[in-house]
């Protein structure tokens, strides 16, 4: 699901535009607002640096942390200040541009700036020379313009009500669950049919999920930033915290599934037939994934369905090994058990309680709940 949506986004340029239409509109509005505000404050006829700073800073706040946006604003200020002083002293020209870039970047480094600040200082110095080669005595006004533009950008990003960060994170997590569940279903089918090619395809799908996991981490980081600085999204912080607690275990589940798929491929290449209980265990593991996807959206479930399916998966896997104590089979059994534990821990970590999370001891995680107890405790 996640992979197909990315492919559709790549193929459809109008879809790409619709996805980015709101931040583009925000950026345009910030550029115009900063122009008029700088003109009002400074009586400048062409306050171009205010608009440039707004575009740069707002572009940084969309998908990056506000600290990096502030770093970019600092780079604009340093670059403009250094370049304006040098233009008055040595004039403008290709050689002067090189010297200004050198000095602006050096000043940014001395001030302790990171890569963004250093690069932006150089860009801003070039812009000042190219746009106003005869400027003199304008360093103060250009610095104020940059501050005005950056301030407008941060204000727009904080007040323009971006999409609910909790929804963005939830969608990212659901994409992982979709890929993880399908991969486990394919591995179960491959074991049943002794289909090595199908297992190999499942292994490739598991390897491609690393990008989805990184996407979840980025969505959580951006969500925290949005909830912290956007007044209308602060209520999302509790929901984001739930996903943040579960993200580590989700990552472990993806990694262990990749290892599990590799063991299945190796087992089938050796021409071995898997006990029926092993494929059933793999299917139960996929059910645990689907249950986790549902329970992170509905915290009232309390992780009971995840634990029931995961416990059954581990139990069936152990039963299959007792009937055939093959080393390759033992690797698969261990992988099923490890993944089952990861899923149960993810469900526990994503519980709705705001109290600090205390992990259940591993030996207690996979004690299967009776079906009657799960049914009785499940929400109506």
Buried (B, 14 or more C-beta within 10 A) or exposed (E): EBBEEBEEEEEEEEEEEEEEEBBEEBBBBBBEBBBBBBBEBBEBEEBBBBBBBBBBBBBBBBEBBBEBBBBBBBBBBBBBBBBBBBBBEEEBEEEBBEBBBEBBBEBBEEEEBBEBBBBBBBBBBBBBBEEBEEBEEBBEBBBBBBBBBBBBBBBBBBEBEBEBBBEBBBBBBBBBBBBBBBBBBBBBBBBBEBBBEBBBBBBEBBBBBEEBBEBBBBBBBBBBBBBBBBEBBEEBBEBBBBBBBBBBBBBBBBBBBBBBBBBBBBBBEEEBEBBEBBBBBBBBBBBBBBBBBBBBEEBEBBBBBBBBBBBBBBBBBBBBBEEBEBEBBBBBBBBBBBBBBBBBBBBBBBBEEEEEBEEBEEEEBBEBBEEEEBEEEEEE
